[in-house]
Amino acid sequence: MGRVTAVIFDWAGTTVDHGSLAPVRTLQKLFASHGMAVTEEEARRDMGVHKKDHIRALLRAKRGAAREAEVDALFAAFIPMQMDCLVSYSGVIPGVAATVDALRSRGVKIGSTTGYTRPMLELLLDTASTQGYEPDCALCPDDTVAGRPWPWMCYVSAIRLRAYPMHTMVKIGDTLSDIEEGLNAGMWTVGIARTGNMIGLTAEEFAALPADEQTKRLEAARRKLSDAGAHYVADAVGDCMPSIDAIEARLAKGERP
């Protein structure tokens, strides 16, 4: 089969929230309220995994250990804080809706996975639908036994989308855990360099950088995603169609991820 059957997108930093700022700002605020300063670099290190796992990893980094009772307490405090923050960081990134339309015109199904909880995902689904983006399937770790980097969300997406086989599916995301998730599921992967976690700036902040600084940061972001195993890297979802074309050409030759 030489055709891509489904594309599974990430959310923050890939399809919404340019710069993937909502989770970073909330984690920093959460830990600060408990007397622990978290830098932006620290907050971004494990981005993309289930938020409870993310909190656990940050606690271990700050204290060398993470008591489960403290993880539970922090996660419980995180949930309402993140819900409040998401309202301000739910804008669909330019180019997403047009790319989804182009994929659907080819018969490609559209799925999505995230490290957010189900209520957080529902909020994003509601706001994104008013901006022209509505995936056919949207899953979070609550829907499976575990989040990224495990492949379970991608497997369940394949079932719900009736997409088969896994090597005809593509995972697109801006974090290293997105790439790992897709690879573990036996899918092609496309890393997103400019709009997400690798650079971590709003569109306006990135545009304000000198041209040489933009180039430097983009090259570093592309390199990190490629080193993580991404088959292709695009600056934004709006730039992904050439990667889809390349994947279909390789499928037609019998190649696999």
Backbone bond lengths (Angstrom), bond angles and torsions (degrees), N, CA, C in turn:
res aa  C-N    CA-C-N  psi(-1)  N-CA   C-N-CA  omega(-1)  CA-C   N-CA-C  phi
1 M - - - 1.477 - - 1.521 109.44 -
2 G 1.349 116.65 127.10 1.445 120.14 -177.24 1.510 113.65 -107.84
3 R 1.342 116.48 28.30 1.449 119.47 -176.38 1.523 110.91 -128.08
4 V 1.330 116.88 138.64 1.460 121.39 172.89 1.527 107.59 -73.37
5 T 1.329 116.52 128.07 1.468 120.63 -177.44 1.518 112.83 -95.61
6 A 1.342 117.79 -28.97 1.472 120.28 -178.04 1.519 110.34 -154.99
7 V 1.320 114.73 148.22 1.469 122.16 173.68 1.524 107.42 -122.21
8 I 1.329 115.50 129.26 1.462 121.66 179.68 1.521 108.67 -109.11
9 F 1.317 116.54 112.59 1.463 121.97 -178.21 1.531 111.45 -94.61
10 D 1.322 115.22 149.34 1.459 122.10 166.39 1.536 107.18 -79.89
11 W 1.326 116.55 174.63 1.462 121.10 177.23 1.529 111.49 -104.05
12 A 1.345 118.17 -92.42 1.478 120.99 -172.56 1.523 111.62 -55.94
13 G 1.333 115.84 124.66 1.453 121.44 178.00 1.517 113.74 89.52
14 T 1.334 116.34 -12.80 1.463 121.16 -179.51 1.521 110.98 -113.63
15 T 1.337 116.62 -57.16 1.466 120.22 -179.93 1.525 112.87 -108.54
16 V 1.335 117.33 -25.96 1.469 122.21 176.83 1.529 109.03 -135.93
17 D 1.341 116.10 168.89 1.469 121.57 172.45 1.535 111.80 58.23
18 H 1.318 116.50 71.28 1.470 122.17 178.77 1.536 109.23 -55.85
19 G 1.321 115.16 121.49 1.461 121.22 -177.97 1.517 113.55 97.05
20 S 1.338 116.99 -6.84 1.474 122.23 -178.65 1.526 110.44 49.20
21 L 1.321 115.13 58.55 1.462 121.35 -173.45 1.522 114.13 -90.05
22 A 1.334 117.63 -32.55 1.465 120.37 -175.00 1.528 112.93 -56.17
23 P 1.335 119.55 -50.62 1.472 118.01 -179.11 1.523 113.10 -66.29
24 V 1.317 117.23 -35.35 1.468 120.39 -179.76 1.522 110.57 -65.22
25 R 1.325 116.11 -50.18 1.464 119.81 -177.95 1.534 110.99 -61.57
26 T 1.326 117.06 -39.73 1.457 119.79 -178.64 1.519 111.69 -69.48
27 L 1.313 117.77 -42.42 1.465 120.62 178.75 1.522 111.31 -63.20
28 Q 1.320 116.07 -41.05 1.466 119.00 178.19 1.523 110.90 -63.12
29 K 1.320 116.96 -43.71 1.462 121.48 179.18 1.519 111.05 -65.11
30 L 1.324 116.91 -41.69 1.468 121.67 179.85 1.519 111.53 -60.46
31 F 1.320 116.62 -51.39 1.468 119.92 -176.71 1.526 111.15 -69.94
32 A 1.326 117.26 -34.36 1.464 119.49 177.14 1.521 111.03 -62.77
33 S 1.340 116.48 -35.70 1.467 120.14 179.66 1.523 112.03 -69.08
34 H 1.329 116.28 -13.08 1.460 121.45 177.28 1.533 111.34 -113.15
35 G 1.332 115.54 21.35 1.459 120.29 173.31 1.507 115.73 77.30
36 M 1.326 117.99 20.24 1.464 121.28 179.63 1.525 109.93 -125.39
37 A 1.320 116.78 120.27 1.457 120.92 178.03 1.529 109.41 -82.47
38 V 1.312 116.72 129.99 1.457 122.69 178.34 1.517 108.39 -120.20
39 T 1.322 117.26 123.35 1.458 120.72 178.31 1.528 109.69 -76.55
40 E 1.322 115.63 163.69 1.461 119.26 177.87 1.522 110.50 -62.60
41 E 1.327 116.89 -38.95 1.467 120.49 178.91 1.528 110.72 -61.55
42 E 1.327 116.85 -42.54 1.462 120.53 178.70 1.525 111.23 -64.51
43 A 1.327 116.44 -41.66 1.460 120.33 -178.77 1.523 111.98 -66.18
44 R 1.324 117.17 -29.72 1.459 121.01 -176.98 1.527 113.37 -87.04
45 R 1.305 117.79 -12.60 1.472 120.96 -171.50 1.534 112.53 -58.90
46 D 1.317 117.64 -40.85 1.469 120.88 -177.15 1.529 111.97 -111.82
47 M 1.301 116.71 24.82 1.460 121.30 -176.35 1.528 111.17 -59.05
48 G 1.333 114.93 141.43 1.458 120.97 177.23 1.510 113.75 105.88
49 V 1.339 117.59 -22.09 1.456 120.07 179.45 1.525 109.16 -81.24
50 H 1.329 116.70 170.21 1.463 120.95 176.25 1.522 108.16 -53.74
51 K 1.324 116.42 137.48 1.462 119.53 -173.21 1.533 112.85 -62.16
52 K 1.315 118.74 -29.19 1.461 119.98 175.69 1.525 110.31 -67.55
53 D 1.331 116.46 -40.35 1.465 121.02 175.87 1.524 110.85 -65.35
54 H 1.330 115.63 -35.55 1.461 121.19 178.77 1.528 110.27 -63.92
55 I 1.321 116.43 -45.07 1.463 121.38 178.15 1.528 110.32 -63.17
56 R 1.314 116.44 -41.53 1.472 120.84 178.51 1.534 110.90 -60.61
57 A 1.336 116.38 -43.70 1.465 120.62 180.00 1.526 111.46 -64.84
58 L 1.342 116.73 -39.17 1.465 120.07 178.18 1.527 111.46 -65.89
59 L 1.323 116.83 -40.49 1.475 119.94 177.71 1.519 110.84 -61.68
60 R 1.307 116.83 -42.95 1.463 120.19 179.09 1.525 110.85 -63.61
61 A 1.336 115.90 -38.42 1.461 119.53 179.83 1.526 111.50 -67.86
62 K 1.337 116.63 -35.16 1.464 120.16 -177.26 1.523 112.53 -83.52
63 R 1.330 116.87 -34.40 1.466 119.99 -172.51 1.521 114.88 -120.58
64 G 1.324 115.78 -8.70 1.455 118.57 -178.74 1.514 112.98 84.46
65 A 1.306 117.54 -5.21 1.462 122.42 179.09 1.516 108.42 -158.57
66 A 1.350 115.99 161.82 1.459 120.83 179.51 1.521 108.72 -140.93
67 R 1.326 116.09 103.45 1.461 120.12 176.40 1.521 108.86 -71.48
68 E 1.325 116.42 134.93 1.460 119.71 -173.56 1.526 112.64 -63.08
69 A 1.323 116.63 -32.78 1.464 119.06 178.34 1.529 110.62 -63.97
70 E 1.333 116.78 -38.33 1.457 120.00 178.87 1.534 110.74 -71.17
71 V 1.327 116.48 -38.24 1.464 120.31 176.29 1.527 109.92 -59.45
72 D 1.324 116.34 -45.71 1.466 120.74 179.62 1.529 111.48 -61.07
73 A 1.338 115.81 -42.19 1.470 119.87 -178.49 1.522 111.14 -66.73
74 L 1.315 116.83 -42.74 1.460 120.58 179.14 1.523 111.13 -66.16
75 F 1.319 116.35 -40.86 1.465 119.89 179.99 1.527 110.56 -64.84
76 A 1.317 117.01 -39.73 1.464 120.88 177.87 1.524 110.83 -62.42
77 A 1.338 116.95 -38.23 1.466 120.89 178.14 1.530 111.13 -73.80
78 F 1.319 116.16 -30.97 1.459 121.80 -178.38 1.532 112.10 -65.42
79 I 1.311 117.06 -40.13 1.462 121.53 -171.49 1.531 113.14 -55.63
80 P 1.338 119.63 -55.98 1.483 117.69 179.93 1.521 112.96 -66.24
81 M 1.342 117.18 -32.00 1.461 119.91 177.78 1.523 110.75 -64.38
82 Q 1.333 116.14 -42.19 1.458 119.46 -179.59 1.522 111.70 -69.68
83 M 1.318 117.10 -37.71 1.457 120.46 177.98 1.526 110.44 -60.20
84 D 1.315 116.47 -42.88 1.465 120.59 178.51 1.523 111.21 -64.23
85 C 1.327 116.02 -40.95 1.465 121.13 -176.85 1.531 111.90 -70.30
86 L 1.330 117.04 -35.58 1.464 120.74 -176.32 1.515 112.80 -59.39
87 V 1.310 116.64 -31.96 1.462 120.17 -179.01 1.527 110.84 -56.67
88 S 1.328 116.03 -35.22 1.466 120.76 -177.77 1.531 113.02 -87.88
89 Y 1.328 117.08 -9.92 1.469 120.52 -175.67 1.526 111.04 -129.50
90 S 1.328 116.84 49.77 1.457 119.75 -176.94 1.523 112.75 -121.84
91 G 1.326 116.56 15.41 1.460 119.62 179.35 1.518 111.93 -68.79
92 V 1.333 116.67 131.75 1.462 120.94 176.98 1.525 109.00 -70.74
93 I 1.301 116.69 132.44 1.461 122.63 -177.13 1.533 110.07 -70.69
94 P 1.330 118.13 134.49 1.464 120.97 179.66 1.530 112.12 -52.50
95 G 1.318 115.81 137.20 1.458 121.83 178.72 1.513 113.69 98.20
96 V 1.332 117.62 -17.92 1.467 120.61 -177.64 1.531 110.91 -66.11
97 A 1.333 117.08 -53.01 1.465 120.61 -176.60 1.529 111.62 -59.77
98 A 1.330 116.75 -41.05 1.465 120.28 -179.12 1.528 110.86 -66.67
99 T 1.328 117.12 -39.21 1.467 120.81 178.92 1.520 110.49 -66.33
100 V 1.326 116.71 -42.35 1.467 120.47 177.93 1.533 110.13 -61.91
101 D 1.324 117.38 -41.52 1.459 120.62 177.59 1.527 110.83 -61.56
102 A 1.341 116.51 -42.00 1.462 120.61 179.82 1.525 111.16 -64.15
103 L 1.323 116.51 -39.93 1.467 120.66 178.65 1.525 110.69 -66.30
104 R 1.314 116.38 -44.62 1.469 119.65 -179.58 1.521 112.02 -64.25
105 S 1.329 116.74 -30.93 1.465 119.78 178.73 1.528 111.04 -65.15
106 R 1.336 116.38 -18.98 1.467 121.88 177.18 1.530 111.82 -95.77
107 G 1.326 116.58 1.07 1.453 119.81 -178.47 1.513 114.25 86.59
108 V 1.336 116.94 13.67 1.462 121.44 -179.28 1.528 109.73 -81.78
109 K 1.335 116.72 132.96 1.462 121.83 175.96 1.534 109.10 -81.71
110 I 1.329 116.24 150.70 1.463 121.26 -176.64 1.528 110.13 -118.00
111 G 1.334 115.48 119.51 1.455 121.11 176.25 1.518 110.55 -119.59
112 S 1.331 115.56 175.39 1.464 119.34 177.63 1.519 109.78 -153.85
113 T 1.332 115.62 148.27 1.463 121.95 174.36 1.526 108.14 -134.27
114 T 1.326 115.84 159.61 1.458 120.64 -176.25 1.514 110.69 -156.05
115 G 1.321 115.45 166.41 1.456 121.35 171.97 1.509 111.99 -95.30
116 Y 1.341 117.21 -3.00 1.457 122.22 179.07 1.531 110.66 -73.82
117 T 1.328 116.19 164.77 1.454 121.55 174.71 1.529 109.66 -80.14
118 R 1.339 116.78 170.24 1.459 120.55 -179.61 1.531 113.13 -60.16
119 P 1.355 120.37 -46.45 1.465 118.46 177.86 1.525 112.99 -60.10
120 M 1.340 117.44 -38.10 1.462 120.78 177.30 1.520 110.66 -64.30
121 L 1.326 115.74 -42.63 1.456 120.41 179.45 1.528 110.96 -64.73
122 E 1.316 117.51 -39.97 1.460 120.36 179.00 1.529 111.05 -62.19
123 L 1.328 116.54 -38.53 1.463 120.00 177.13 1.528 110.01 -61.28
124 L 1.344 116.61 -45.54 1.459 120.52 179.63 1.525 111.44 -64.34
125 L 1.324 116.84 -40.08 1.458 120.30 179.14 1.526 110.92 -61.21
126 D 1.316 116.03 -43.01 1.463 120.09 -179.44 1.528 111.58 -63.38
127 T 1.330 116.26 -46.40 1.462 119.14 -177.22 1.526 111.91 -73.06
128 A 1.340 117.16 -37.03 1.468 120.20 -179.48 1.521 111.33 -66.96
129 S 1.321 116.82 -35.34 1.476 119.75 -178.34 1.524 111.48 -62.97
130 T 1.320 116.93 -29.93 1.467 120.13 179.01 1.529 111.43 -76.50
131 Q 1.353 115.76 -11.36 1.464 120.83 -178.92 1.530 112.25 -110.77
132 G 1.340 116.23 12.75 1.457 119.73 173.72 1.503 116.33 93.91
133 Y 1.345 117.90 8.46 1.464 119.71 178.56 1.521 110.06 -121.54
134 E 1.329 116.67 119.51 1.458 121.71 -179.08 1.532 108.74 -146.17
135 P 1.325 117.96 98.67 1.463 120.00 -179.68 1.523 112.14 -67.07
136 D 1.329 116.05 158.19 1.464 121.03 178.65 1.523 111.33 -74.72
137 C 1.312 116.26 -23.87 1.464 121.84 -177.52 1.520 107.94 -148.53
138 A 1.325 117.44 136.42 1.464 121.33 -179.33 1.523 109.40 -137.31
139 L 1.319 116.69 116.42 1.458 121.58 -175.23 1.525 111.95 -121.87
140 C 1.327 114.69 151.96 1.458 122.24 175.38 1.524 107.89 -133.75
141 P 1.338 118.74 170.49 1.467 120.09 -178.99 1.524 113.58 -57.35
142 D 1.342 118.23 -26.64 1.463 121.05 178.04 1.527 111.61 -60.18
143 D 1.341 117.14 -23.27 1.464 121.51 -176.24 1.524 113.30 -86.48
144 T 1.328 117.21 -8.17 1.464 121.38 -177.22 1.526 109.33 -135.93
145 V 1.327 116.48 -172.55 1.469 119.99 -178.12 1.528 112.48 -80.15
146 A 1.337 118.03 -18.24 1.462 121.23 -179.28 1.519 109.38 -168.10
147 G 1.348 115.30 158.03 1.453 120.54 178.14 1.519 111.75 -90.23
148 R 1.319 115.51 -158.21 1.459 121.08 177.87 1.528 110.92 -64.13
149 P 1.315 117.80 150.87 1.475 128.07 6.66 1.526 114.84 -85.95
150 W 1.336 116.91 7.22 1.462 119.03 177.28 1.527 110.17 -62.92
151 P 1.338 117.50 151.24 1.475 120.91 -174.61 1.516 115.07 -88.87
152 W 1.341 117.69 4.60 1.465 120.32 -169.06 1.531 113.27 -59.99
153 M 1.325 118.46 -40.56 1.466 119.23 -179.85 1.530 111.17 -62.19
154 C 1.319 116.44 -36.42 1.470 120.20 178.21 1.527 110.64 -69.06
155 Y 1.336 116.56 -39.04 1.462 119.51 177.98 1.528 111.36 -63.55
156 V 1.326 116.60 -46.00 1.464 119.90 179.14 1.533 110.18 -65.05
157 S 1.324 116.45 -36.65 1.471 119.81 176.04 1.522 110.43 -59.44
158 A 1.324 117.07 -43.20 1.464 121.16 179.65 1.525 110.90 -59.63
159 I 1.335 115.85 -41.28 1.465 119.98 179.54 1.526 110.47 -65.11
160 R 1.333 116.25 -48.70 1.467 119.75 -176.13 1.528 112.02 -68.18
161 L 1.334 116.29 -33.08 1.463 120.04 179.64 1.531 112.25 -85.54
162 R 1.348 115.70 -11.33 1.459 121.79 -174.83 1.521 110.39 57.54
163 A 1.322 114.49 44.09 1.469 121.82 178.11 1.525 108.68 -101.91
164 Y 1.325 116.27 135.34 1.472 120.68 -176.06 1.518 108.48 -164.07
165 P 1.344 116.10 145.92 1.464 129.98 -7.38 1.529 111.89 -80.68
166 M 1.343 116.29 175.02 1.462 120.62 -175.24 1.514 112.46 -60.57
167 H 1.325 117.37 -29.53 1.477 118.41 -178.09 1.535 112.63 -75.31
168 T 1.339 117.36 -0.55 1.470 119.39 173.04 1.526 111.06 -100.52
169 M 1.331 116.18 8.57 1.458 121.22 -179.63 1.533 110.69 -108.75
170 V 1.331 116.22 153.84 1.465 122.14 -176.87 1.517 109.38 -127.19
171 K 1.331 116.93 131.74 1.469 121.63 173.62 1.523 108.09 -102.90
172 I 1.330 116.41 128.57 1.463 122.04 179.61 1.525 109.19 -121.82
173 G 1.340 116.61 123.41 1.459 119.98 -179.29 1.512 112.60 -162.86
174 D 1.334 115.39 167.96 1.465 120.86 -172.83 1.517 114.38 -104.48
175 T 1.343 118.45 0.18 1.461 120.22 -178.87 1.520 111.16 -115.30
176 L 1.318 115.31 162.64 1.465 119.92 177.22 1.520 110.51 -65.18
177 S 1.340 117.12 -32.91 1.468 119.68 178.75 1.523 111.66 -69.39
178 D 1.340 117.56 -28.32 1.466 120.30 173.44 1.523 110.16 -62.62
179 I 1.319 115.45 -46.43 1.458 120.42 -179.08 1.524 109.98 -63.46
180 E 1.319 116.73 -44.65 1.464 120.87 -179.98 1.526 110.82 -62.84
181 E 1.329 116.41 -40.74 1.465 120.91 178.06 1.525 110.78 -58.48
182 G 1.331 116.05 -48.76 1.452 119.91 -179.28 1.520 112.86 -64.13
183 L 1.321 116.65 -42.88 1.460 120.28 179.04 1.523 111.26 -63.76
184 N 1.326 116.23 -41.46 1.464 119.81 179.27 1.521 112.08 -64.43
185 A 1.337 116.11 -26.72 1.464 120.71 179.59 1.526 112.28 -87.26
186 G 1.335 117.42 -2.12 1.458 120.43 -179.35 1.509 113.79 77.30
187 M 1.337 116.13 29.36 1.456 122.03 -176.99 1.528 111.34 -108.00
188 W 1.315 116.43 161.95 1.456 121.83 167.09 1.528 107.89 -71.06
189 T 1.315 117.44 150.78 1.461 120.49 -179.10 1.522 111.47 -131.29
190 V 1.341 114.75 141.53 1.464 121.55 175.41 1.523 107.62 -127.46
191 G 1.321 117.07 119.60 1.456 121.57 178.12 1.520 110.69 -86.19
192 I 1.320 116.09 145.27 1.467 121.95 178.31 1.524 108.55 -107.95
193 A 1.340 116.28 117.64 1.466 120.87 -169.63 1.523 115.11 -91.24
194 R 1.315 118.22 -43.33 1.465 120.13 -167.58 1.524 114.61 -88.31
195 T 1.321 117.90 -39.21 1.464 119.92 -168.49 1.518 114.81 -89.54
196 G 1.342 117.51 -2.02 1.451 118.22 -171.14 1.508 117.37 -124.91
197 N 1.309 114.27 -142.42 1.455 122.78 -169.21 1.525 113.73 -66.81
198 M 1.307 117.49 -28.03 1.458 120.07 -175.18 1.534 112.38 -67.08
199 I 1.336 116.62 -31.43 1.470 120.59 178.41 1.524 110.63 -109.84
200 G 1.318 118.30 -40.75 1.457 121.47 171.34 1.513 116.23 70.84
201 L 1.321 116.72 35.38 1.470 121.12 178.76 1.520 110.58 -125.50
202 T 1.316 116.35 151.21 1.457 119.62 171.27 1.528 108.30 -66.71
203 A 1.324 116.21 165.66 1.462 120.32 178.32 1.521 110.87 -59.53
204 E 1.325 116.18 -39.08 1.465 120.74 -178.93 1.527 111.29 -68.64
205 E 1.330 116.32 -40.94 1.465 120.21 178.99 1.524 111.06 -64.84
206 F 1.327 116.38 -41.21 1.467 118.96 179.43 1.521 110.73 -66.72
207 A 1.327 116.71 -42.51 1.466 120.60 -179.23 1.523 111.73 -63.44
208 A 1.336 117.07 -26.95 1.464 121.39 -178.37 1.527 112.42 -78.57
209 L 1.321 117.80 -12.29 1.466 120.57 179.41 1.525 110.77 -71.83
210 P 1.330 117.77 147.91 1.470 120.01 172.54 1.526 109.67 -58.67
211 A 1.310 116.94 151.45 1.468 121.70 -175.77 1.518 112.36 -56.43
212 D 1.347 117.85 -40.59 1.457 119.42 -178.50 1.529 111.72 -68.55
213 E 1.337 116.65 -31.69 1.466 120.18 177.47 1.526 110.27 -71.74
214 Q 1.330 116.94 -38.31 1.460 120.17 175.37 1.528 110.36 -58.54
215 T 1.319 115.47 -47.26 1.467 120.61 -179.46 1.522 111.11 -61.45
216 K 1.322 116.69 -44.59 1.458 121.62 -179.83 1.519 111.69 -59.66
217 R 1.328 116.06 -46.06 1.466 119.79 -178.29 1.527 111.88 -69.62
218 L 1.318 116.41 -39.11 1.456 119.70 178.10 1.523 111.72 -63.92
219 E 1.314 116.74 -42.80 1.466 120.50 179.49 1.524 110.96 -62.46
220 A 1.334 116.57 -40.95 1.463 120.52 178.56 1.527 110.89 -65.12
221 A 1.340 116.66 -42.30 1.466 120.93 -179.90 1.527 110.76 -64.88
222 R 1.323 116.63 -44.82 1.462 120.27 179.36 1.517 110.93 -61.73
223 R 1.325 116.41 -40.68 1.462 120.91 -179.30 1.528 111.53 -63.86
224 K 1.331 117.38 -43.39 1.471 120.93 -179.70 1.528 111.03 -62.35
225 L 1.319 116.49 -42.19 1.458 119.80 -179.45 1.534 111.06 -69.19
226 S 1.319 116.53 -40.25 1.466 119.93 177.45 1.519 110.95 -65.14
227 D 1.324 116.60 -42.24 1.467 120.49 178.97 1.525 111.72 -63.56
228 A 1.335 116.51 -27.54 1.465 121.00 178.11 1.524 112.05 -76.76
229 G 1.334 116.44 -9.24 1.457 120.35 176.31 1.507 115.89 111.03
230 A 1.342 117.67 4.63 1.467 119.67 179.15 1.529 110.06 -58.68
231 H 1.316 116.27 132.22 1.466 119.74 179.03 1.527 111.01 -69.41
232 Y 1.330 115.67 -34.51 1.459 122.30 178.25 1.521 108.51 -141.46
233 V 1.322 115.98 157.39 1.467 121.56 175.86 1.520 107.93 -132.24
234 A 1.321 115.87 132.27 1.470 122.36 176.04 1.517 107.99 -124.57
235 D 1.306 117.52 154.92 1.461 119.84 -179.32 1.519 112.08 -72.46
236 A 1.340 117.09 -32.31 1.461 122.15 -178.60 1.519 108.49 -154.33
237 V 1.332 116.35 164.48 1.466 120.16 178.31 1.533 110.22 -57.37
238 G 1.329 116.41 -34.61 1.460 120.11 178.85 1.517 114.22 -63.60
239 D 1.332 117.16 -12.00 1.465 121.69 179.86 1.526 112.54 -106.84
240 C 1.333 118.05 13.06 1.468 121.58 -170.07 1.527 115.72 -86.62
241 M 1.313 118.76 -17.42 1.467 119.34 -173.70 1.535 113.73 -60.60
242 P 1.344 120.03 -36.79 1.466 118.16 175.20 1.537 112.89 -60.69
243 S 1.338 116.59 -33.86 1.467 119.88 176.76 1.523 110.66 -67.35
244 I 1.327 117.08 -40.24 1.462 120.55 177.35 1.530 109.98 -62.80
245 D 1.325 116.80 -42.46 1.465 120.81 177.54 1.525 110.86 -59.99
246 A 1.338 116.12 -43.50 1.459 120.77 -179.28 1.529 111.13 -64.67
247 I 1.327 116.55 -40.20 1.467 120.81 178.77 1.526 110.32 -64.54
248 E 1.327 117.28 -42.72 1.462 119.70 179.54 1.525 111.28 -65.02
249 A 1.323 117.02 -35.41 1.466 120.50 176.87 1.524 110.59 -64.51
250 R 1.324 116.65 -39.05 1.465 120.78 179.18 1.526 111.38 -71.63
251 L 1.337 116.20 -37.36 1.472 119.27 176.02 1.520 110.43 -62.29
252 A 1.317 117.07 -40.00 1.454 121.37 -179.36 1.523 111.55 -62.32
253 K 1.336 116.51 -26.32 1.469 121.88 178.30 1.524 111.73 -87.87
254 G 1.334 115.84 -0.78 1.458 118.99 -179.90 1.517 114.31 89.44
255 E 1.342 117.46 8.74 1.465 120.21 179.86 1.522 110.69 -76.17
256 R 1.317 115.57 155.02 1.470 123.33 178.74 1.513 109.10 -127.72
257 P 1.346 117.38 158.72 1.477 119.90 179.77 1.525 112.03 -56.78
